[in-house]
C-alpha cells in the first residue's frame, strides 16, 4: 500500500511541478509592472509640476522595482502632451502627470482640441493642490476681502488684477470671483509670472492672483499682502490667510491641482495599484517636507473619488469660462 501511494505521489509531482512553473511564469508575465513606466509631463522641465513628477517617480521606483521615465512634451497649454497620452496604448506603462488645464480648462478655452477631454483619459489619483491667493502690493489700501468690496464701490478703476496670462488658473479664478461677488475685477494678462509680479510691486497694477507655489516666498518676505485664499479651509502653507469662505463665499475655491491619469481603457486594477503606491509615497516625511517647501498640499483620492471630482471640475469651469467668454488662440 505504501509503495502504491509513494508511486502516486511521485507521479503527481512529475505532473504538477511543470504546471506550477508554467503558472508562475504566466503570473510573472502578467504582473504589473514588468517594464519601465513613463510619466508624460505636458509642461516644461524645471517647473513645479515637473519637480513633483520626478519626486514621485523616484520614490515609486523604489516601491515598484521599475524605472520611471519623466518625459516632457510641451506645447499648446499642455495639449500636446495630453494628446500624446490619449493616443498611447492603455497597457499601464504611459501616464499623464498634469495640472488641470488640458483636462477642464482647455476644452472650453480652445476652439480645437485633438482629443475629447471627457473620455480620452481615465483617472488614477490627484497628487497635490496649490490654492490661488488674491494679493496686493503694500500701497494698495485694503487688507481683507471685506475691505476690498467696500473699496471697489468708490474705486472701480483701481480694481485691476494681474495674472500669468489669459486662460490661466489665476485668470479663471478672477472671473469666478466676479461671477460670485459682482466685485468687478479687471484682468491684466502678462506673459509669465515675473512680468506680472514686477508691475504689481511697482504699483502699475494693484493686485494679482497666483498660486501658493509662486506667491508663498513673496508673502513670507513681506513684498505682497495676502487678501484671501481660494481654498476650502485655511491652507497649511498659509495658515494666517483667511479664505473667501470666511468672507461669505465658500464656492470660491480654486488653484492648480496636479494629478495622474491613464489613457482610456487602462484597467482599474493597474490604476488602483498605482494610486495605492502613490498614497504610500505621499505619506513619507521627505515627500511631505518637499511639498511644504514647494507650497503645495498633498491629496490622494482613489480613482473613483478622483473621477467624481474631475467630472465636477469639468462642469464648474466650463460654466465659468463660457459665461466670461474667455478664449485663447490655438
C-alpha positions in Angstrom: 0.0 0.0 0.0 2.8 2.4 1.0 4.6 1.6 -2.2 1.5 2.3 -4.3 0.9 5.7 -2.6 4.6 6.6 -3.0 4.4 5.9 -6.7 1.2 8.0 -7.0 2.8 11.0 -5.2 5.9 10.8 -7.5 3.6 10.8 -10.5 1.6 13.8 -9.2 4.9 15.6 -8.6 6.0 15.0 -12.2 2.8 16.4 -13.5 2.3 19.3 -11.1 5.7 20.8 -10.9 5.8 21.8 -14.6 2.2 23.2 -14.2 3.2 25.2 -11.2 6.3 26.5 -13.1 4.0 27.5 -16.0 1.6 29.2 -13.7 4.4 31.2 -12.0 5.8 32.1 -15.4 2.4 33.3 -16.6 1.8 35.2 -13.5 5.2 36.9 -13.8 4.4 37.8 -17.4 1.0 39.4 -16.5 2.2 41.1 -13.3 2.3 44.9 -13.4 4.7 46.5 -13.7 7.1 44.3 -15.7 9.0 47.1 -17.5 9.7 50.9 -17.2 6.8 53.3 -16.7 6.5 56.7 -18.3 5.1 59.8 -16.8 4.4 62.3 -19.6 4.5 65.9 -18.2 2.9 68.3 -20.7 4.8 71.3 -19.4 8.4 72.4 -19.4 11.2 70.7 -17.4 12.1 72.5 -14.2 8.6 73.8 -13.4 6.7 72.8 -10.3 4.8 70.0 -11.9 8.0 68.6 -13.4 9.6 68.7 -9.9 6.6 66.8 -8.5 6.6 64.2 -11.2 10.3 63.5 -10.7 10.0 63.4 -6.9 7.1 60.9 -7.2 8.8 58.8 -9.9 12.0 58.5 -7.8 10.1 57.1 -4.8 7.8 54.9 -6.9 10.9 53.3 -8.5 11.9 52.0 -5.1 8.5 50.7 -4.3 7.7 49.0 -7.6 11.1 47.9 -8.8 10.8 49.6 -12.2 12.3 52.7 -13.7 10.0 55.8 -14.0 10.8 57.9 -17.1 9.7 61.5 -16.9 9.1 62.8 -20.4 8.3 66.5 -21.1 6.1 67.0 -24.1 5.2 70.7 -24.2 3.0 72.9 -26.3 -0.4 74.5 -26.6 -1.0 74.8 -22.8 -0.4 71.2 -22.2 -2.5 69.9 -25.0 0.4 68.4 -27.0 1.5 66.1 -24.1 -2.1 65.3 -23.2 -2.9 64.2 -26.8 0.2 62.0 -26.8 -1.0 60.1 -23.8 -4.6 60.0 -25.1 -3.2 58.1 -28.2 -0.9 55.8 -26.2 -1.7 52.1 -25.5 -3.8 51.5 -22.5 -1.4 49.0 -21.0 -0.4 50.7 -17.8 3.0 52.0 -19.0 2.2 55.5 -20.1 0.5 58.0 -17.8 -0.2 61.7 -17.9 1.1 63.7 -15.0 -0.6 67.1 -15.4 -2.2 70.2 -14.0 -5.9 70.6 -14.7 -5.5 72.8 -17.8 -5.6 70.1 -20.5 -8.5 68.4 -18.7 -11.0 71.0 -17.6 -9.9 74.4 -18.9 -8.6 73.9 -22.4 -11.8 72.2 -23.7 -13.6 75.4 -23.1 -10.8 77.9 -23.9 -9.7 76.4 -27.2 -11.8 76.0 -30.3 -9.9 72.9 -31.5 -8.7 70.2 -29.2 -7.2 67.0 -30.7 -8.8 64.8 -28.0 -12.1 64.7 -26.2 -11.2 65.6 -22.6 -14.2 63.9 -21.0 -13.4 60.5 -22.5 -9.8 60.4 -23.5 -8.4 59.6 -20.1 -9.2 57.5 -17.1 -8.3 58.8 -13.6 -5.6 57.4 -11.3 -5.3 59.9 -8.5 -4.6 63.5 -7.5 -1.2 64.3 -6.0 -1.3 67.9 -4.8 -3.1 71.2 -4.8 -1.7 74.8 -4.7 -4.6 77.2 -3.9 -4.7 80.6 -5.6 -4.3 83.7 -3.5 -5.5 87.2 -4.2 -2.7 89.5 -3.1 -1.9 93.2 -3.4 1.1 95.4 -3.3 1.8 97.1 0.0 0.4 100.5 -1.1 -3.0 99.1 -2.1 -5.3 100.4 0.7 -7.1 97.1 1.7 -6.1 94.2 3.8 -9.2 91.9 3.6 -11.8 90.9 1.1 -14.5 92.7 3.1 -12.4 95.9 2.8 -11.9 95.2 -0.9 -15.6 95.1 -1.6 -16.1 98.4 0.1 -13.2 100.0 -1.7 -14.5 98.7 -5.1 -17.7 100.7 -4.8 -15.9 104.0 -5.0 -12.8 103.0 -6.9 -13.9 100.8 -9.8 -11.0 102.0 -11.9 -8.5 100.6 -9.4 -9.8 97.0 -9.4 -7.2 95.5 -11.7 -5.5 92.2 -11.1 -2.5 90.7 -12.9 -2.0 87.1 -13.9 0.5 85.0 -15.8 -1.8 85.0 -18.9 -5.2 84.5 -20.5 -6.9 81.3 -19.5 -4.6 80.5 -16.6 -6.0 79.4 -13.3 -5.4 82.9 -11.9 -7.5 84.4 -14.7 -10.4 82.0 -14.3 -10.2 82.4 -10.6 -10.7 86.2 -11.0 -13.7 85.5 -13.2 -15.1 83.1 -10.6 -14.7 85.9 -8.0 -16.5 88.4 -10.3 -19.4 86.0 -11.0 -19.9 85.1 -7.4 -19.4 88.5 -5.8 -20.0 91.1 -8.5 -17.0 93.0 -7.4 -15.8 94.0 -10.9 -12.2 92.9 -11.1 -10.4 93.8 -14.4 -8.0 91.3 -15.7 -4.5 92.4 -16.9 -2.7 89.5 -18.6 1.0 89.1 -18.8 3.4 86.6 -20.4 4.5 84.8 -17.3 4.7 85.4 -13.6 7.9 87.6 -13.4 6.5 90.4 -15.5 3.2 90.3 -13.7 5.0 90.5 -10.3 7.2 93.4 -11.4 4.2 95.6 -12.3 2.3 94.7 -9.2 5.3 95.5 -7.0 5.8 98.8 -8.9 2.1 99.7 -8.3 1.2 99.7 -12.0 -1.4 97.1 -11.2 -2.9 96.9 -7.7 -3.5 93.2 -7.2 -2.6 89.8 -8.7 -3.9 86.2 -8.4 -1.5 83.4 -8.4 -0.9 80.1 -6.7 0.9 79.4 -3.4 3.9 77.9 -5.3 4.7 81.3 -6.8 3.4 83.6 -4.2 4.5 82.0 -1.0 8.1 83.4 -1.0 6.8 86.9 -1.7 4.2 86.8 1.0 6.7 85.5 3.6 9.2 88.2 2.6 6.6 90.9 3.0 6.6 92.0 -0.6 2.9 91.2 -1.1 -0.1 91.4 1.1 -2.5 88.5 1.0 -6.2 89.4 0.9 -7.8 86.0 0.7 -7.0 82.4 -0.3 -9.2 80.3 -2.6 -9.1 77.1 -0.5 -12.0 75.2 1.1 -10.3 75.7 4.5 -7.2 77.6 5.6 -4.2 76.4 3.9 -1.5 74.6 5.8 1.1 76.6 3.9 -0.5 80.0 4.7 -2.5 79.3 7.9 -2.8 83.0 8.7 -4.5 84.0 5.5 -8.4 83.9 5.6 -10.4 82.1 3.0 -13.0 83.5 0.7 -15.4 81.3 2.6 -14.7 83.4 5.7 -15.9 86.5 3.8 -19.1 84.7 2.9 -18.1 83.0 -0.4 -17.5 79.2 0.2 -17.8 78.5 -3.5 -14.6 80.4 -4.4 -12.2 77.5 -4.3 -9.6 77.4 -7.0 -6.0 76.9 -7.9 -3.7 74.5 -9.7 -4.0 70.8 -8.9 -1.8 68.1 -10.1 -2.9 64.6 -11.0 -2.1 61.4 -12.8 -4.3 59.9 -15.5 -4.1 57.0 -17.9 -5.3 56.5 -21.4 -8.9 55.5 -21.6 -9.3 51.7 -21.3 -6.5 51.2 -18.8 -7.6 48.6 -16.2 -8.9 49.7 -12.9 -6.6 47.1 -11.2 -3.5 48.9 -12.5 -4.9 52.3 -11.7 -5.8 51.3 -8.1 -2.3 49.7 -7.6 -0.6 52.9 -8.8 -2.9 55.1 -6.7 -2.2 52.9 -3.6 1.6 53.1 -4.2 1.4 56.9 -4.7 -0.5 57.2 -1.4 2.3 55.4 0.4 4.8 57.8 -1.2 2.8 60.8 -0.2 2.8 59.7 3.4 6.6 59.8 3.6 8.2 62.5 5.7 10.7 63.5 3.0 7.9 64.0 0.4 5.8 66.0 2.8 8.7 68.3 3.6 9.4 68.8 -0.1 5.7 69.6 -0.7 5.7 72.2 2.1 8.9 73.7 0.6 7.1 73.9 -2.8 4.0 75.4 -1.3 1.6 72.6 -2.2 -0.6 70.3 -0.1 -0.8 66.6 -0.8 -4.0 64.9 -2.0 -4.6 61.1 -2.5 -8.2 60.2 -3.7 -9.0 56.8 -5.0 -9.5 56.5 -8.8 -13.3 56.6 -8.2 -13.2 59.6 -6.0 -10.9 61.5 -8.4 -13.2 60.6 -11.3 -16.2 62.2 -9.5 -14.1 65.3 -8.7 -12.8 65.6 -12.3 -16.3 65.5 -13.7 -17.5 68.2 -11.2 -14.5 70.4 -12.1 -15.3 70.0 -15.9 -18.8 71.2 -15.3 -17.8 74.0 -13.0 -15.1 75.6 -15.1 -17.0 75.1 -18.3 -19.8 77.2 -16.9 -17.4 79.9 -15.6 -15.3 80.2 -18.8 -18.3 80.2 -21.1 -20.1 82.9 -19.1 -16.9 85.0 -19.1 -16.4 84.4 -22.8 -12.7 83.6 -22.4 -10.9 82.1 -25.4 -7.3 81.5 -26.4 -5.8 81.0 -29.8 -4.6 77.5 -30.7 
